[in-house]
Amino acid sequence: MTSAPGSAVPEPPVLDLARLTRRYGAFTAVDDVGLRLPAGARHAVIGPNGAGKTTLLNLIAGTDRPDHGTITLDGTDITRTPTAGRSRLGIARSFQQPSVIGELSVLDNIVLAGWPHHPKRRGAWRSPSRYRLHTASAASHLKTVGLADLAHRPAATLSHGQRRMLDLAAALAGRPRLLLLDEPAAGLTDDDIGRLLAILGALPPHVAVILVEHHVEVVAQVCSTVTVLAAGRTIATGPTREVLTRPEVRDAYHGTGSTAGPAAAPARG
């Protein structure tokens, strides 16, 4: 079907998941999940323990492969694209356990994360001139997450909260098109959570975010839409504040007949 003259052709979603399924033996971790996100979306994925949230992020990032379904980024099928290829296409992520290289300085962790990696250019990391070109950008990311004063300390000496901020800075260093965040507020102090909210609120409007988070208050402040998973399946998706009040969402967290909402008992996993 052709568009009428002068009509706008809708842009493809930045991310389109179609009937995504992942099994581990007899256990189905992600079961027929679909999701379409426009550019700049701020979308949360929540659910009780074992709901499949982290597995879903792994499938999108490429660290795991689906048994069924497709993953499309900006209209291109990336279902079989390796993790490094997805990173070059603009997918970045943080992890439940901060992924930092303790032997490197805080600054070098960010330089390495933002480096334009390519299989044929591995030796470029040793080039002093190219290294200097990337330090200014890395320093800017450290300032954003409040770690500028610690740039030359070994990453191994950072506290848990500081490691989480470094992990976030590393994800941002790749200038992502799609940012996957796996429980970034876990273990943070109130001050650190305030900084996290400020960082996420200041992201460029074209960057789409998928946030897996057990702090429902953070979800409500950051994300306009949410998907709720239970036993690997989508039980609700839509505007955040409306979805969080649905009876089926409360039941997924607390059992049938519960009157408490998910905010009363944050979920993990």
C-alpha positions as CSV (number, residue, x, y, z in Angstrom):
1,M,0.0,0.0,0.0
2,T,1.4,3.4,-0.9
3,S,1.1,6.6,1.1
4,A,-1.1,9.4,-0.1
5,P,0.8,12.4,-1.7
6,G,2.1,14.7,1.0
7,S,1.4,12.2,3.9
8,A,4.2,11.6,6.4
9,V,5.7,8.1,6.4
10,P,5.8,6.9,10.0
11,E,9.3,6.2,11.3
12,P,10.0,2.6,12.4
13,P,10.2,2.1,16.1
14,V,13.7,2.2,17.6
15,L,13.1,-1.3,19.0
16,D,10.6,-3.9,17.9
17,L,10.4,-7.2,19.8
18,A,8.1,-9.8,18.2
19,R,7.1,-13.0,20.0
20,L,10.4,-13.2,21.8
21,T,10.9,-16.5,23.6
22,R,13.8,-18.0,25.5
23,R,13.9,-21.4,27.1
24,Y,16.4,-23.2,29.4
25,G,15.5,-26.8,29.2
26,A,11.9,-27.2,30.4
27,F,12.0,-23.6,31.9
28,T,10.7,-20.8,29.8
29,A,12.3,-17.5,31.0
30,V,10.8,-15.2,28.4
31,D,7.5,-16.4,26.8
32,D,6.2,-14.8,23.6
33,V,7.0,-11.2,24.6
34,G,6.4,-8.3,22.2
35,L,7.3,-4.7,22.6
36,R,7.6,-1.6,20.3
37,L,9.4,1.5,21.5
38,P,9.6,4.8,19.6
39,A,12.8,6.9,19.6
40,G,13.3,8.6,22.9
41,A,11.0,6.3,24.9
42,R,11.4,6.0,28.6
43,H,10.1,2.5,29.3
44,A,10.3,0.3,32.4
45,V,10.1,-3.5,32.7
46,I,9.1,-4.6,36.2
47,G,7.8,-7.8,37.8
48,P,8.3,-10.2,40.7
49,N,11.3,-12.5,41.2
50,G,12.0,-14.8,38.2
51,A,9.8,-12.8,35.9
52,G,12.3,-12.8,33.1
53,K,13.3,-9.1,33.2
54,T,17.1,-9.5,33.0
55,T,16.8,-12.3,30.5
56,L,14.8,-9.9,28.3
57,L,17.7,-7.4,28.5
58,N,20.2,-10.1,27.7
59,L,18.3,-11.0,24.6
60,I,18.1,-7.3,23.4
61,A,21.8,-6.8,24.2
62,G,22.8,-10.0,22.4
63,T,24.4,-11.7,25.4
64,D,21.7,-14.4,25.0
65,R,19.9,-15.7,21.9
66,P,16.1,-16.3,21.6
67,D,14.7,-19.7,20.7
68,H,11.9,-17.9,18.9
69,G,11.0,-14.4,17.7
70,T,12.8,-11.4,16.3
71,I,14.6,-8.3,17.5
72,T,14.5,-5.2,15.2
73,L,16.5,-2.1,15.8
74,D,15.6,1.0,13.7
75,G,14.0,-1.3,11.1
76,T,16.9,-3.7,10.9
77,D,16.7,-7.3,12.1
78,I,19.5,-7.8,14.6
79,T,18.2,-11.1,16.1
80,R,21.5,-12.9,15.1
81,T,23.8,-9.9,15.4
82,P,26.6,-10.4,17.9
83,T,26.8,-8.3,21.0
84,A,29.7,-6.2,19.7
85,G,27.8,-5.5,16.5
86,R,24.8,-4.4,18.5
87,S,27.0,-2.1,20.5
88,R,28.3,-0.4,17.3
89,L,24.6,0.0,16.2
90,G,23.9,2.0,19.4
91,I,22.8,-0.5,22.1
92,A,24.5,0.0,25.5
93,R,23.7,-1.4,28.9
94,S,24.5,-1.5,32.6
95,F,24.3,-4.6,34.8
96,Q,22.9,-5.7,38.1
97,Q,26.5,-6.1,39.3
98,P,28.6,-3.2,38.0
99,S,30.9,-4.3,35.2
100,V,34.1,-2.3,35.7
101,I,37.7,-3.2,35.2
102,G,39.3,-2.8,38.6
103,E,42.9,-2.7,37.4
104,L,42.2,0.3,35.2
105,S,41.8,3.8,36.4
106,V,38.3,5.2,36.6
107,L,39.1,7.4,33.6
108,D,40.5,4.5,31.5
109,N,37.3,2.5,32.1
110,I,35.4,5.2,30.4
111,V,37.9,5.7,27.6
112,L,37.8,2.0,26.9
113,A,34.0,1.9,27.0
114,G,33.7,4.8,24.5
115,W,36.4,3.6,22.2
116,P,35.2,2.9,18.6
117,H,36.0,-0.8,18.7
118,H,36.5,-2.6,15.5
119,P,38.0,-6.1,14.9
120,K,40.6,-4.6,12.5
121,R,41.7,-1.8,14.8
122,R,42.5,-3.5,18.1
123,G,46.0,-2.0,18.2
124,A,44.6,1.5,18.1
125,W,44.1,1.4,21.9
126,R,47.9,1.6,22.3
127,S,48.1,4.9,20.3
128,P,48.9,7.8,22.6
129,S,47.5,10.3,20.2
130,R,44.2,8.5,19.9
131,Y,44.0,7.9,23.6
132,R,44.3,11.6,24.3
133,L,41.5,12.3,21.8
134,H,39.1,10.3,24.0
135,T,40.1,11.4,27.5
136,A,38.2,14.7,27.3
137,S,35.0,13.0,26.4
138,A,35.6,10.4,29.1
139,A,36.2,13.2,31.7
140,S,33.0,14.8,30.7
141,H,31.0,11.6,31.4
142,L,32.8,11.3,34.8
143,K,31.7,14.8,35.7
144,T,28.1,13.9,34.7
145,V,28.0,11.0,37.2
146,G,30.0,12.8,40.0
147,L,33.3,10.9,39.7
148,A,35.5,13.6,38.1
149,D,37.6,13.9,41.3
150,L,38.3,10.1,41.2
151,A,39.4,9.9,37.6
152,H,42.9,8.6,38.3
153,R,42.0,6.2,41.1
154,P,41.9,2.4,40.4
155,A,38.3,1.4,39.7
156,A,38.8,-1.4,42.3
157,T,39.0,1.2,45.1
158,L,35.5,2.6,44.4
159,S,32.5,2.0,46.7
160,H,29.5,0.1,45.5
161,G,27.6,3.3,44.7
162,Q,30.5,4.7,42.9
163,R,30.9,1.6,40.8
164,R,27.3,1.8,39.8
165,M,27.8,5.4,38.6
166,L,31.0,4.3,36.7
167,D,29.0,1.5,35.1
168,L,26.4,4.1,34.0
169,A,29.1,6.4,32.7
170,A,30.6,3.6,30.7
171,A,27.2,2.9,29.1
172,L,26.8,6.5,28.2
173,A,30.3,6.8,26.7
174,G,29.2,4.8,23.7
175,R,26.7,7.5,22.7
176,P,23.8,5.0,22.8
177,R,20.7,5.0,20.7
178,L,19.1,2.5,23.1
179,L,20.2,2.3,26.8
180,L,19.4,-0.8,28.8
181,L,19.6,-0.3,32.6
182,D,19.4,-3.3,34.9
183,E,18.5,-2.1,38.4
184,P,20.7,1.0,38.4
185,A,19.3,2.2,41.8
186,A,20.1,-1.0,43.7
187,G,22.2,-0.3,46.7
188,L,22.4,3.4,46.2
189,T,22.0,6.0,48.9
190,D,19.2,8.6,48.7
191,D,21.7,11.2,47.4
192,D,23.0,8.7,44.8
193,I,19.4,8.0,43.6
194,G,18.9,11.7,43.3
195,R,21.9,12.0,41.1
196,L,20.7,9.0,39.1
197,L,17.4,10.6,38.5
198,A,19.1,13.8,37.4
199,I,21.3,11.9,35.0
200,L,18.4,10.0,33.4
201,G,16.3,13.2,33.2
202,A,19.1,14.9,31.3
203,L,19.6,12.3,28.6
204,P,19.2,13.5,25.0
205,P,15.6,13.2,23.9
206,H,16.5,10.8,21.0
207,V,18.0,8.2,23.4
208,A,15.5,5.4,24.2
209,V,15.7,3.8,27.7
210,I,14.6,0.4,29.0
211,L,14.7,0.4,32.7
212,V,14.6,-2.7,34.8
213,E,14.2,-1.5,38.4
214,H,12.8,-2.7,41.7
215,H,12.4,0.9,43.1
216,V,8.9,1.6,41.7
217,E,9.3,5.2,42.8
218,V,12.2,5.6,40.4
219,V,10.2,3.9,37.7
220,A,7.3,6.3,38.2
221,Q,9.6,9.3,38.0
222,V,11.7,8.2,35.0
223,C,9.4,6.2,32.7
224,S,6.1,7.2,31.0
225,T,5.3,3.6,30.0
226,V,5.9,0.2,31.6
227,T,5.6,-3.5,30.9
228,V,4.9,-5.9,33.7
229,L,6.3,-9.5,33.3
230,A,5.3,-12.5,35.4
231,A,6.6,-16.0,34.7
232,G,8.2,-14.7,31.5
233,R,4.9,-13.4,30.0
234,T,3.6,-9.9,29.6
235,I,0.6,-9.3,31.9
236,A,0.3,-5.6,31.4
237,T,1.8,-2.7,29.4
238,G,0.9,0.9,29.0
239,P,1.1,4.3,30.9
240,T,3.1,3.8,34.1
241,R,0.8,5.2,36.7
242,E,-2.2,3.6,35.2
243,V,-0.6,0.1,34.9
244,L,0.7,0.2,38.5
245,T,-2.8,0.4,39.8
246,R,-4.2,-2.6,37.8
247,P,-5.4,-5.6,39.9
248,E,-3.5,-8.1,37.8
249,V,-0.3,-6.3,38.5
250,R,-0.9,-6.2,42.2
251,D,-1.8,-9.9,42.1
252,A,1.4,-10.7,40.2
253,Y,3.5,-9.2,43.1
254,H,1.4,-10.3,46.1
255,G,-0.9,-13.1,45.1
256,T,-4.6,-13.1,44.1
257,G,-6.8,-10.8,46.2
258,S,-4.0,-8.6,47.5
259,T,-4.9,-4.9,47.8
260,A,-1.3,-3.7,48.0
261,G,0.4,-2.3,44.9
262,P,3.8,-3.2,43.6
263,A,5.4,-0.2,45.3
264,A,4.7,-1.8,48.7
265,A,7.0,-4.7,47.9
266,P,9.6,-4.0,45.3
267,A,10.6,-6.9,43.1
268,R,14.1,-8.1,42.1
269,G,15.3,-10.4,39.4
